Amino acid sequence: MTPNYEPIREKLAKNEVVVLDGAIGTEILRRNVSWADHQLTNNPAVIRSIHEDYITAGADVFTTNSFQLARRFLLNHFRDIDHMRRIGARGLEVRAEGLLRASVELAKEARARAGKGRPVAIAGSITTLEWCFRPDLSPSADQARIEYREIAQVMKEAGADLVLLETVNNVMEAKVAMESFREVGIPAWISFVCDSEGNLFSGETLDLAIESLAPLKPDAILVNCAPPNDITAGLRFLTSSASLPTGGYAHIGRFDPPEWLFTDEFPPEEYLKAARRWIDMGARIIGGCCGTTPGHIALLAKSLR
Amino acid sequence: MADRSYAAIKERLEQRYSVILDGGIGTEIVRRGVRWRQLGLRTDSDTVQKVHEDYIAAGADVITTDTFQLTQRLFLNLFHNLEHMRHIGRERLEHQAEELAIKAVDIAKRARGNQAKGRAVVIAGSIAPIQHCYRPDLSPPYAEAQREHAETAALLAQSGVDLLLVETMNNSTEAKAALQAAKRTGLPVWLSLIPGPGGSVLSGESLADVVNALEPLGPDALLVNCAPPEDITAAVQVLARHCKVPFGAYAHVGRYDPPSWKFEFHPQFVDTEGWSPDRYAEVADTWREEGATIIGGCCGTTPDHTRVLRQKLVAVEQS
């Protein structure tokens, strides 16, 4: 474990609130930049300043800009690897790994510039291997294991303090991912996307997810990427069944693929009300998903600690 | 109106004169600095119209609508299901594809109104594979493909296109389904396949077999597109041997550079400099020599490619 995760673990052990950052991808859009290439090499200053703004807002843990960033996501645009080599841009086969490393490097730079000696941990963001809302597309367990291990290894080598498997939509992927994280040897939080009833899109329950993950001892279990009320529904299961630290981070606004529609339904004060409910239920890790901004995180950090 | 526009093109094809199809639409919109979302139709319709106008000014006889893969499924694919789309998606998202397709045809008509200057310019409604064009493995079964393509074809026909261009088809099942669905509108239909290397279709099927299976269904032309020029050249030789209907080709240039977010086909091609308009026209002229009469450009090509192509092919025919 890196020295940066230890203070976070201690806080959770003492039942204190840990503030996670807010959205990265939608925040890129809000700053009027396309998110097409994660902007890690084209526009690193924008990414770094988003991280810095979340650190300054008071986040204890912030996530790398690496959601949906893995070999598979580029290969998915081609018939197969031969087709990619024939018509694809040069270096595409190794691009994801390079960008993953760059995402951690940028996060480290941001911490060095904005951390001011406060303990702040970098969570390497990893998501469902195919698409976060489509459990029907999930690869086989064996294939998933190989790919999760590969990503986690890069995250660890590059210097992430923990990995955050987020918006995962089925128990199998969460389980093999968690096994890979244990093999690689890096702290891991597992966050599920849930529906309005607080169930997984695979039809599985969060109770089943908790039961399946318990022997692998994830460092925390969370729910994310659903509207605040749905997160509340998910946390009802998590906080009543899990013996581990739990948390939640909701999206606000509307998904307008391939981008995001910002709405004024949940300004920071309204979002704080939802977050207070989650704390009352027993959740201790609170942040924001798509549509949230450093303004939301600043109010959470100020009010919840 | 629609019939008259196509009649002129049909006559040229019967006389075995070259008909110039436009070049890349999506890649050209992106090259002009547009942030790619909803095919540029919601945020940058002026640029979309200008791209069409530039292709007409460059000498295209046929322009294609900015409707590649614009179906409800394009958006639905990103949600758990329709209910989830309604729950977390933007309002009216389930109707967006339809609304944008109508707008895309309007934009093409406006471009023609501004730039055709009395010349016969045909508007082809672009219909792409239901799933990612480079993923034959994701192609839906026949009945499902036919139902969805029929919806798109009917919408484009009602919006006033002159011709349907079913393009970038990657396997015979979906190509047949789309062709039959498009034919039902009563409009002329051109069908274009993506070749793999060595005279195959991207699915691995034999191009000759697929051509033989499609011709009885009554396409007005068969083409190949969205592969590098060398693969297109090999495929044109197969078309030349097997097609009884007019045939044609349009290659992509450069290399496909998809974004690291997985959001369907993203028309970004890099390293296109290797294929200057002159070099492209040279290779396209060899397709003409093989008997191809419909020639244009796919991803990465620009109005400059169309201009030089027209000069070269028309000059040959006039000499």
Chai-1 contact restraints between the chains, C-beta under 6 A:
chainA,res_idxA,chainB,res_idxB,connection_type,confidence,min_distance_angstrom,max_distance_angstrom,comment,restraint_id
A,S34,B,R35,contact,1.0,0.0,6.0,A-B,restraint_1
A,A36,B,P259,contact,1.0,0.0,6.0,A-B,restraint_2
A,D37,B,P259,contact,1.0,0.0,6.0,A-B,restraint_3
A,D37,B,S260,contact,1.0,0.0,6.0,A-B,restraint_4
A,H38,B,S260,contact,1.0,0.0,6.0,A-B,restraint_5
A,Q68,B,W261,contact,1.0,0.0,6.0,A-B,restraint_6
A,L69,B,S260,contact,1.0,0.0,6.0,A-B,restraint_7
A,F73,B,K262,contact,1.0,0.0,6.0,A-B,restraint_8
A,N76,B,K262,contact,1.0,0.0,6.0,A-B,restraint_9
A,H77,B,P258,contact,1.0,0.0,6.0,A-B,restraint_10
A,F78,B,Y134,contact,1.0,0.0,6.0,A-B,restraint_11
A,R79,B,Y134,contact,1.0,0.0,6.0,A-B,restraint_12
A,R79,B,L202,contact,1.0,0.0,6.0,A-B,restraint_13
A,I87,B,Y256,contact,1.0,0.0,6.0,A-B,restraint_14
A,G88,B,R255,contact,1.0,0.0,6.0,A-B,restraint_15
A,G88,B,Y256,contact,1.0,0.0,6.0,A-B,restraint_16
A,A89,B,R255,contact,1.0,0.0,6.0,A-B,restraint_17
A,A89,B,D257,contact,1.0,0.0,6.0,A-B,restraint_18
A,A89,B,V270,contact,1.0,0.0,6.0,A-B,restraint_19
A,F133,B,F79,contact,1.0,0.0,6.0,A-B,restraint_20
A,F133,B,H80,contact,1.0,0.0,6.0,A-B,restraint_21
A,F201,B,H80,contact,1.0,0.0,6.0,A-B,restraint_22
A,R254,B,R90,contact,1.0,0.0,6.0,A-B,restraint_23
A,F255,B,I88,contact,1.0,0.0,6.0,A-B,restraint_24
A,F255,B,G89,contact,1.0,0.0,6.0,A-B,restraint_25
A,D256,B,R90,contact,1.0,0.0,6.0,A-B,restraint_26
A,P257,B,F75,contact,1.0,0.0,6.0,A-B,restraint_27
A,P257,B,L78,contact,1.0,0.0,6.0,A-B,restraint_28
A,P258,B,R37,contact,1.0,0.0,6.0,A-B,restraint_29
A,P258,B,F263,contact,1.0,0.0,6.0,A-B,restraint_30
A,E259,B,R37,contact,1.0,0.0,6.0,A-B,restraint_31
A,L261,B,R90,contact,1.0,0.0,6.0,A-B,restraint_32
